[in-house]
């Protein structure tokens, strides 16, 4: 993430002007992401625990994520980029990312240690979700948007178990 002083003051307006019909969906998604208070509930018991495999240690969660989820999300990322380029929407995908960068609203007084520890992955998941939005009428992929849904619940999606259950911290 660029420092705030590195972001041109009119970046959001410029990015929105490039988005065309994707403007409402991107704008609403960025508002939604800015309401997430990063992982404030991480590690707390949830009513849906029986539906997932829970990991209670952040270091274990990071290790599992790197070993089992990264290849999946990397493949989805590559696919989204290829489809975006093949359909002429890559510039709109980049505009969606620029709009989010311009409008990014990190929490003040929130769990910044957790955010700093996972910041690069969170940013990548947000950009991936924005790419999914721009391509949603061509290919309906929800990999990165599912990650955002877990953040909204205050948890980290770490992997997919062999039985299809989500592994969650």
GUSEBA-188012 format. One line per field, with one value per residue: residue number from 0; x, y, z of N, C-alpha, C, O in turn. Coordinates in nm, 3 decimals, decimal comma. Layout:
! residues N
num: (NUM ...)
n.X: (X ...)
n.Y: (Y ...)
n.Z: (Z ...)
ca.X: (X ...)
ca.Y: (Y ...)
ca.Z: (Z ...)
c.X: (X ...)
c.Y: (Y ...)
c.Z: (Z ...)
o.X: (X ...)
o.Y: (Y ...)
o.Z: (Z ...)
//
This chain:
! residues 169
num: (0 1 2 3 4 5 6 7 8 9 10 11 12 13 14 15 16 17 18 19 20 21 22 23 24 25 26 27 28 29 30 31 32 33 34 35 36 37 38 39 40 41 42 43 44 45 46 47 48 49 50 51 52 53 54 55 56 57 58 59 60 61 62 63 64 65 66 67 68 69 70 71 72 73 74 75 76 77 78 79 80 81 82 83 84 85 86 87 88 89 90 91 92 93 94 95 96 97 98 99 100 101 102 103 104 105 106 107 108 109 110 111 112 113 114 115 116 117 118 119 120 121 122 123 124 125 126 127 128 129 130 131 132 133 134 135 136 137 138 139 140 141 142 143 144 145 146 147 148 149 150 151 152 153 154 155 156 157 158 159 160 161 162 163 164 165 166 167 168)
n.X: (0,085 0,059 0,197 -0,017 0,041 0,151 -0,056 -0,239 -0,456 -0,688 -0,724 -0,931 -1,152 -1,052 -1,016 -1,279 -1,394 -1,297 -1,419 -1,677 -1,971 -1,916 -1,880 -2,083 -2,085 -1,816 -1,777 -1,963 -1,856 -1,605 -1,692 -1,803 -1,576 -1,431 -1,576 -1,507 -1,358 -1,063 -1,022 -1,103 -1,240 -1,093 -1,001 -1,198 -1,467 -1,733 -2,075 -2,088 -1,878 -1,883 -1,914 -1,680 -1,320 -1,146 -0,870 -0,667 -0,436 -0,235 0,012 0,011 -0,210 -0,112 0,089 -0,057 -0,214 -0,023 0,072 -0,148 -0,358 -0,253 -0,161 -0,409 -0,541 -0,353 -0,373 -0,636 -0,602 -0,424 -0,591 -0,801 -0,658 -0,578 -0,829 -0,929 -0,747 -0,791 -1,052 -1,046 -1,082 -0,891 -0,789 -1,005 -1,011 -0,775 -0,842 -1,042 -0,887 -0,725 -0,919 -0,997 -0,752 -0,735 -0,954 -0,914 -0,960 -0,824 -0,868 -0,876 -0,708 -0,760 -0,694 -0,403 -0,162 -0,232 -0,336 -0,105 0,053 -0,079 -0,130 -0,040 -0,151 -0,423 -0,465 -0,413 -0,623 -0,843 -0,798 -0,814 -1,085 -1,207 -1,134 -1,278 -1,536 -1,542 -1,531 -1,753 -1,984 -1,889 -1,727 -1,818 -1,668 -1,585 -1,378 -1,192 -1,379 -1,507 -1,306 -1,312 -1,564 -1,509 -1,333 -1,514 -1,660 -1,474 -1,262 -1,004 -0,962 -0,803 -0,746 -0,858 -0,996 -0,948 -1,200 -1,354 -1,434 -1,395 -1,093 -1,035 -0,912)
n.Y: (-0,117 0,215 0,509 0,758 1,016 0,964 0,905 1,024 1,307 1,300 1,037 0,849 0,959 0,956 0,679 0,586 0,700 0,539 0,296 0,257 0,070 -0,091 0,062 0,108 -0,147 -0,182 0,046 0,000 -0,240 -0,150 0,025 -0,167 -0,323 -0,130 -0,116 -0,334 -0,441 -0,534 -0,861 -0,862 -1,045 -1,272 -1,602 -1,640 -1,840 -1,956 -1,980 -2,133 -2,309 -2,592 -2,638 -2,594 -2,647 -2,559 -2,356 -2,259 -2,122 -1,860 -1,879 -2,143 -2,124 -1,951 -2,114 -2,332 -2,200 -2,106 -2,349 -2,491 -2,327 -2,120 -2,221 -2,263 -2,010 -1,866 -1,984 -1,907 -1,630 -1,600 -1,695 -1,505 -1,276 -1,352 -1,387 -1,129 -0,984 -1,113 -1,043 -0,774 -0,628 -0,574 -0,321 -0,210 -0,372 -0,289 -0,024 -0,058 -0,151 0,075 0,258 0,144 0,169 0,447 0,500 0,355 0,274 0,224 0,080 0,291 0,272 0,007 -0,350 -0,329 -0,469 -0,728 -0,666 -0,558 -0,786 -0,951 -0,792 -0,774 -1,003 -0,960 -0,728 -0,834 -1,020 -0,846 -0,705 -0,922 -0,991 -0,761 -0,788 -1,019 -0,912 -0,735 -0,916 -1,073 -1,118 -1,269 -1,486 -1,655 -1,638 -1,691 -1,696 -1,506 -1,324 -1,484 -1,504 -1,240 -1,242 -1,408 -1,240 -1,043 -1,178 -1,178 -1,351 -1,567 -1,717 -2,007 -2,243 -2,515 -2,808 -3,160 -3,277 -3,070 -2,885 -2,560 -2,432 -2,251 -1,968)
n.Z: (0,000 -0,088 0,065 0,211 0,121 -0,125 -0,290 -0,555 -0,531 -0,686 -0,760 -0,701 -0,839 -1,104 -1,139 -1,105 -1,331 -1,532 -1,495 -1,593 -1,649 -1,432 -1,215 -1,000 -0,866 -0,788 -0,630 -0,421 -0,317 -0,220 -0,020 0,149 0,219 0,358 0,590 0,736 1,028 1,075 1,149 1,418 1,570 1,557 1,642 1,833 1,964 1,749 1,631 1,400 1,405 1,385 1,118 0,991 0,978 1,251 1,330 1,593 1,641 1,534 1,399 1,309 1,142 0,941 0,835 0,734 0,549 0,365 0,266 0,164 0,061 -0,090 -0,352 -0,475 -0,469 -0,613 -0,867 -0,930 -0,931 -1,149 -1,353 -1,346 -1,423 -1,683 -1,811 -1,784 -1,944 -2,192 -2,249 -2,270 -2,040 -1,854 -1,798 -1,662 -1,440 -1,320 -1,273 -1,081 -0,869 -0,830 -0,749 -0,504 -0,363 -0,347 -0,185 0,045 0,384 0,660 0,990 1,277 1,579 1,586 1,569 1,487 1,486 1,408 1,155 1,029 1,027 0,849 0,636 0,358 0,241 0,288 0,136 -0,119 -0,137 -0,141 -0,381 -0,558 -0,520 -0,623 -0,890 -0,950 -0,936 -1,156 -1,362 -1,328 -1,485 -1,687 -1,595 -1,313 -1,035 -0,698 -0,519 -0,398 -0,303 -0,119 0,072 0,168 0,284 0,504 0,642 0,712 0,901 1,093 1,079 0,946 0,641 0,581 0,435 0,224 0,321 0,247 0,238 0,152 0,341 0,484 0,618 0,898 1,075)
ca.X: (0,000 0,135 0,168 -0,126 0,091 0,185 -0,179 -0,289 -0,585 -0,801 -0,715 -1,063 -1,232 -0,996 -1,044 -1,423 -1,428 -1,257 -1,490 -1,799 -2,084 -1,871 -1,866 -2,164 -2,044 -1,685 -1,796 -2,029 -1,763 -1,505 -1,759 -1,816 -1,444 -1,391 -1,649 -1,450 -1,258 -0,980 -0,996 -1,122 -1,295 -1,007 -0,974 -1,311 -1,562 -1,843 -2,182 -2,066 -1,754 -1,898 -1,917 -1,545 -1,208 -1,094 -0,732 -0,670 -0,304 -0,210 0,128 -0,036 -0,299 -0,028 0,158 -0,155 -0,252 0,085 0,093 -0,264 -0,449 -0,181 -0,166 -0,545 -0,567 -0,261 -0,433 -0,751 -0,547 -0,373 -0,707 -0,868 -0,576 -0,587 -0,963 -0,936 -0,673 -0,854 -1,180 -1,027 -1,126 -0,781 -0,780 -1,111 -0,966 -0,675 -0,914 -1,108 -0,781 -0,687 -1,027 -0,986 -0,634 -0,769 -1,059 -0,881 -0,987 -0,788 -0,924 -0,793 -0,719 -0,797 -0,587 -0,307 -0,060 -0,287 -0,342 0,031 0,104 -0,147 -0,168 -0,017 -0,249 -0,554 -0,470 -0,423 -0,759 -0,934 -0,778 -0,871 -1,230 -1,243 -1,121 -1,393 -1,653 -1,534 -1,549 -1,860 -2,081 -1,821 -1,700 -1,862 -1,571 -1,603 -1,266 -1,145 -1,493 -1,529 -1,208 -1,363 -1,674 -1,450 -1,285 -1,630 -1,695 -1,366 -1,178 -0,909 -0,980 -0,666 -0,728 -0,972 -0,961 -0,976 -1,344 -1,419 -1,459 -1,302 -1,007 -1,052 -0,854)
ca.Y: (0,000 0,338 0,606 0,846 1,132 0,919 0,882 1,148 1,342 1,271 0,898 0,784 1,012 0,903 0,536 0,569 0,736 0,429 0,173 0,241 0,004 -0,161 0,163 0,084 -0,268 -0,157 0,146 -0,067 -0,335 -0,075 0,067 -0,287 -0,357 -0,030 -0,138 -0,449 -0,406 -0,650 -0,978 -0,832 -1,161 -1,387 -1,694 -1,655 -1,943 -1,910 -2,079 -2,216 -2,386 -2,732 -2,643 -2,569 -2,696 -2,439 -2,348 -2,163 -2,061 -1,780 -1,931 -2,263 -2,076 -1,900 -2,227 -2,408 -2,116 -2,106 -2,480 -2,551 -2,234 -2,036 -2,269 -2,245 -1,869 -1,825 -2,029 -1,821 -1,498 -1,609 -1,709 -1,376 -1,187 -1,397 -1,356 -0,983 -0,941 -1,170 -0,976 -0,630 -0,566 -0,562 -0,181 -0,188 -0,439 -0,201 0,094 -0,098 -0,152 0,215 0,320 0,095 0,232 0,586 0,505 0,265 0,335 0,129 0,116 0,363 0,212 -0,135 -0,447 -0,304 -0,573 -0,835 -0,616 -0,550 -0,922 -1,013 -0,685 -0,802 -1,101 -0,895 -0,641 -0,921 -1,074 -0,738 -0,683 -1,038 -0,978 -0,656 -0,848 -1,107 -0,828 -0,683 -1,027 -1,159 -1,156 -1,361 -1,606 -1,631 -1,694 -1,626 -1,734 -1,393 -1,267 -1,569 -1,461 -1,116 -1,281 -1,455 -1,123 -0,977 -1,255 -1,162 -1,470 -1,583 -1,840 -2,055 -2,352 -2,601 -2,945 -3,257 -3,303 -2,948 -2,789 -2,447 -2,430 -2,110 -1,922)
ca.Z: (0,000 -0,095 0,170 0,170 0,047 -0,260 -0,366 -0,614 -0,469 -0,774 -0,806 -0,695 -0,949 -1,228 -1,146 -1,128 -1,468 -1,620 -1,463 -1,671 -1,584 -1,312 -1,110 -0,878 -0,794 -0,727 -0,525 -0,308 -0,257 -0,144 0,103 0,233 0,272 0,456 0,716 0,806 1,127 1,048 1,232 1,559 1,639 1,531 1,751 1,925 1,922 1,666 1,619 1,282 1,419 1,343 0,971 0,940 1,059 1,315 1,378 1,702 1,654 1,414 1,325 1,239 1,034 0,833 0,773 0,656 0,434 0,266 0,206 0,097 -0,006 -0,186 -0,491 -0,528 -0,496 -0,720 -0,993 -0,956 -0,966 -1,287 -1,440 -1,353 -1,505 -1,823 -1,864 -1,794 -2,063 -2,312 -2,274 -2,276 -1,915 -1,758 -1,755 -1,564 -1,318 -1,259 -1,223 -0,956 -0,768 -0,803 -0,671 -0,367 -0,303 -0,317 -0,084 0,156 0,514 0,766 1,120 1,373 1,711 1,571 1,594 1,380 1,482 1,324 1,019 0,976 1,008 0,737 0,544 0,215 0,195 0,289 0,017 -0,236 -0,141 -0,182 -0,525 -0,627 -0,516 -0,718 -1,023 -0,967 -0,961 -1,293 -1,456 -1,279 -1,589 -1,781 -1,515 -1,176 -0,941 -0,568 -0,433 -0,319 -0,232 -0,002 0,172 0,227 0,373 0,629 0,716 0,770 1,020 1,189 1,074 0,837 0,565 0,568 0,340 0,198 0,357 0,141 0,233 0,105 0,449 0,495 0,736 0,938 1,202)
c.X: (0,089 0,101 0,063 -0,076 0,133 0,063 -0,227 -0,428 -0,706 -0,800 -0,851 -1,149 -1,184 -1,030 -1,192 -1,460 -1,393 -1,345 -1,618 -1,909 -2,045 -1,861 -1,952 -2,117 -1,911 -1,700 -1,860 -1,936 -1,658 -1,568 -1,769 -1,683 -1,401 -1,465 -1,593 -1,347 -1,174 -0,960 -1,013 -1,173 -1,209 -0,983 -1,087 -1,407 -1,680 -1,950 -2,163 -1,940 -1,766 -1,896 -1,779 -1,443 -1,145 -0,949 -0,729 -0,537 -0,269 -0,092 0,091 -0,126 -0,217 0,042 0,064 -0,194 -0,146 0,099 -0,025 -0,354 -0,378 -0,184 -0,303 -0,568 -0,474 -0,318 -0,553 -0,704 -0,501 -0,487 -0,779 -0,790 -0,586 -0,722 -0,979 -0,865 -0,743 -0,984 -1,167 -1,072 -1,013 -0,768 -0,887 -1,076 -0,865 -0,741 -0,986 -1,006 -0,740 -0,793 -1,019 -0,866 -0,665 -0,867 -1,030 -0,892 -0,953 -0,843 -0,825 -0,816 -0,758 -0,677 -0,479 -0,197 -0,107 -0,291 -0,202 0,085 0,046 -0,178 -0,152 -0,119 -0,388 -0,568 -0,486 -0,563 -0,859 -0,921 -0,835 -1,022 -1,279 -1,234 -1,238 -1,520 -1,655 -1,562 -1,672 -1,961 -2,020 -1,791 -1,738 -1,770 -1,588 -1,491 -1,225 -1,261 -1,528 -1,430 -1,257 -1,480 -1,622 -1,394 -1,401 -1,678 -1,587 -1,269 -1,099 -0,934 -0,841 -0,647 -0,862 -0,926 -1,000 -1,125 -1,423 -1,452 -1,354 -1,223 -0,994 -0,979 -0,948)
c.Y: (0,123 0,425 0,703 0,964 1,095 0,900 1,015 1,180 1,308 1,127 0,829 0,830 0,957 0,756 0,512 0,601 0,626 0,305 0,151 0,174 -0,073 -0,067 0,133 -0,038 -0,247 -0,060 0,081 -0,166 -0,262 -0,022 -0,050 -0,323 -0,258 -0,042 -0,254 -0,399 -0,531 -0,746 -0,954 -0,953 -1,285 -1,471 -1,712 -1,763 -1,881 -2,018 -2,173 -2,298 -2,529 -2,747 -2,628 -2,644 -2,571 -2,458 -2,235 -2,089 -1,988 -1,832 -2,057 -2,223 -2,027 -2,014 -2,308 -2,330 -2,122 -2,240 -2,528 -2,453 -2,152 -2,091 -2,249 -2,099 -1,815 -1,863 -1,943 -1,683 -1,498 -1,618 -1,575 -1,279 -1,224 -1,362 -1,205 -0,931 -0,989 -1,098 -0,825 -0,557 -0,546 -0,418 -0,148 -0,256 -0,351 -0,075 0,062 -0,099 -0,010 0,285 0,275 0,160 0,374 0,598 0,422 0,337 0,237 0,174 0,194 0,301 0,065 -0,224 -0,438 -0,409 -0,688 -0,789 -0,610 -0,689 -0,983 -0,914 -0,717 -0,901 -1,042 -0,808 -0,724 -0,980 -0,968 -0,713 -0,800 -1,032 -0,871 -0,709 -0,942 -1,026 -0,780 -0,793 -1,113 -1,201 -1,250 -1,493 -1,573 -1,707 -1,619 -1,659 -1,619 -1,326 -1,353 -1,532 -1,335 -1,147 -1,334 -1,339 -1,052 -1,049 -1,242 -1,278 -1,476 -1,718 -1,890 -2,158 -2,418 -2,743 -3,039 -3,287 -3,180 -2,847 -2,678 -2,462 -2,284 -2,084 -1,822)
c.Z: (0,000 0,025 0,118 0,088 -0,096 -0,348 -0,423 -0,560 -0,557 -0,826 -0,806 -0,811 -1,082 -1,246 -1,174 -1,272 -1,567 -1,603 -1,543 -1,591 -1,457 -1,191 -0,987 -0,798 -0,723 -0,610 -0,401 -0,239 -0,172 -0,014 0,202 0,297 0,378 0,588 0,796 0,906 1,148 1,163 1,382 1,638 1,620 1,655 1,850 1,874 1,846 1,658 1,501 1,289 1,368 1,191 0,909 1,025 1,118 1,355 1,480 1,721 1,525 1,333 1,247 1,121 0,915 0,760 0,685 0,531 0,326 0,196 0,123 0,023 -0,113 -0,329 -0,555 -0,563 -0,605 -0,857 -1,029 -0,999 -1,112 -1,387 -1,457 -1,441 -1,653 -1,885 -1,879 -1,918 -2,191 -2,348 -2,283 -2,151 -1,815 -1,709 -1,651 -1,431 -1,245 -1,203 -1,093 -0,842 -0,730 -0,719 -0,526 -0,296 -0,261 -0,200 0,040 0,288 0,626 0,901 1,206 1,510 1,707 1,597 1,486 1,373 1,392 1,179 0,957 0,944 0,880 0,625 0,397 0,162 0,190 0,165 -0,110 -0,249 -0,186 -0,332 -0,605 -0,631 -0,613 -0,862 -1,051 -1,000 -1,106 -1,395 -1,426 -1,385 -1,693 -1,713 -1,371 -1,081 -0,810 -0,471 -0,341 -0,243 -0,110 0,109 0,243 0,322 0,506 0,709 0,784 0,897 1,127 1,190 0,946 0,770 0,528 0,458 0,313 0,229 0,243 0,128 0,189 0,214 0,445 0,625 0,774 1,069 1,262)
o.X: (0,183 -0,010 0,055 -0,144 0,148 0,077 -0,253 -0,510 -0,816 -0,868 -0,884 -1,214 -1,265 -1,069 -1,227 -1,548 -1,452 -1,345 -1,662 -1,938 -2,133 -1,836 -1,898 -2,110 -1,895 -1,642 -1,815 -1,936 -1,626 -1,503 -1,747 -1,677 -1,340 -1,422 -1,627 -1,258 -1,208 -0,891 -0,946 -1,150 -1,248 -0,948 -1,074 -1,425 -1,721 -1,920 -2,218 -1,898 -1,670 -1,877 -1,762 -1,477 -1,095 -0,910 -0,782 -0,526 -0,274 -0,095 0,134 -0,117 -0,250 0,054 0,100 -0,205 -0,177 0,135 -0,007 -0,420 -0,437 -0,209 -0,313 -0,611 -0,513 -0,311 -0,572 -0,758 -0,535 -0,482 -0,813 -0,848 -0,601 -0,728 -1,036 -0,917 -0,753 -1,022 -1,267 -1,096 -1,038 -0,740 -0,864 -1,108 -0,870 -0,701 -0,990 -1,036 -0,722 -0,760 -1,032 -0,878 -0,627 -0,863 -1,112 -0,842 -1,042 -0,862 -0,705 -0,930 -0,787 -0,573 -0,465 -0,144 -0,030 -0,254 -0,184 0,155 0,115 -0,245 -0,243 -0,169 -0,464 -0,670 -0,564 -0,616 -0,951 -1,022 -0,898 -1,083 -1,382 -1,319 -1,291 -1,600 -1,760 -1,613 -1,693 -2,017 -2,092 -1,825 -1,692 -1,792 -1,603 -1,510 -1,223 -1,242 -1,575 -1,467 -1,244 -1,492 -1,682 -1,404 -1,390 -1,730 -1,605 -1,201 -1,123 -0,929 -0,769 -0,542 -0,965 -0,830 -1,077 -1,172 -1,547 -1,493 -1,239 -1,278 -0,950 -0,983 -0,921)
o.Y: (0,133 0,417 0,728 1,008 1,184 0,881 1,109 1,090 1,289 1,097 0,758 0,747 0,917 0,713 0,428 0,536 0,618 0,218 0,037 0,214 -0,115 -0,111 0,132 -0,032 -0,290 -0,081 0,106 -0,176 -0,308 -0,024 -0,034 -0,350 -0,297 0,015 -0,271 -0,322 -0,620 -0,717 -1,018 -0,963 -1,393 -1,419 -1,791 -1,775 -1,769 -2,136 -2,283 -2,353 -2,583 -2,857 -2,646 -2,697 -2,486 -2,562 -2,128 -2,003 -2,048 -1,829 -2,075 -2,282 -2,058 -2,012 -2,347 -2,386 -2,141 -2,245 -2,598 -2,494 -2,119 -2,014 -2,222 -2,067 -1,726 -1,784 -1,908 -1,626 -1,408 -1,556 -1,536 -1,207 -1,136 -1,313 -1,158 -0,844 -0,913 -1,092 -0,755 -0,436 -0,504 -0,396 -0,067 -0,205 -0,339 -0,025 0,146 -0,053 0,021 0,361 0,357 0,201 0,417 0,695 0,417 0,449 0,172 0,293 0,166 0,281 0,005 -0,178 -0,528 -0,436 -0,739 -0,865 -0,652 -0,706 -1,058 -0,949 -0,691 -0,885 -1,070 -0,812 -0,688 -0,988 -0,999 -0,700 -0,779 -1,062 -0,889 -0,676 -0,944 -1,069 -0,783 -0,765 -1,215 -1,311 -1,305 -1,600 -1,472 -1,824 -1,497 -1,650 -1,635 -1,277 -1,301 -1,530 -1,323 -1,085 -1,308 -1,338 -1,006 -0,986 -1,289 -1,301 -1,402 -1,822 -1,823 -2,161 -2,382 -2,792 -3,002 -3,319 -3,183 -2,735 -2,701 -2,499 -2,202 -2,166 -1,768)
o.Z: (0,079 0,079 -0,002 -0,004 -0,180 -0,469 -0,348 -0,544 -0,505 -0,924 -0,900 -0,876 -1,166 -1,354 -1,257 -1,329 -1,674 -1,690 -1,558 -1,478 -1,382 -1,079 -0,876 -0,676 -0,608 -0,504 -0,289 -0,116 -0,063 0,090 0,322 0,417 0,478 0,689 0,913 0,870 1,225 1,261 1,463 1,759 1,663 1,761 1,943 1,753 1,874 1,678 1,501 1,187 1,313 1,141 0,788 1,131 1,045 1,407 1,454 1,809 1,417 1,210 1,133 1,014 0,801 0,638 0,574 0,422 0,208 0,078 0,023 -0,072 -0,215 -0,422 -0,674 -0,675 -0,681 -0,951 -1,146 -1,093 -1,188 -1,494 -1,568 -1,522 -1,738 -1,997 -1,978 -1,988 -2,288 -2,465 -2,301 -2,155 -1,701 -1,591 -1,561 -1,324 -1,123 -1,098 -1,003 -0,732 -0,613 -0,628 -0,435 -0,181 -0,152 -0,125 0,132 0,304 0,680 0,924 1,206 1,552 1,810 1,643 1,404 1,266 1,310 1,090 0,842 0,844 0,811 0,528 0,319 0,051 0,097 0,097 -0,198 -0,360 -0,262 -0,401 -0,708 -0,734 -0,678 -0,945 -1,162 -1,083 -1,171 -1,504 -1,491 -1,376 -1,777 -1,765 -1,315 -1,051 -0,810 -0,350 -0,219 -0,132 -0,009 0,226 0,365 0,427 0,610 0,832 0,897 0,988 1,240 1,289 0,851 0,836 0,454 0,394 0,370 0,171 0,154 0,019 0,189 0,183 0,407 0,728 0,694 1,161 1,370)
//
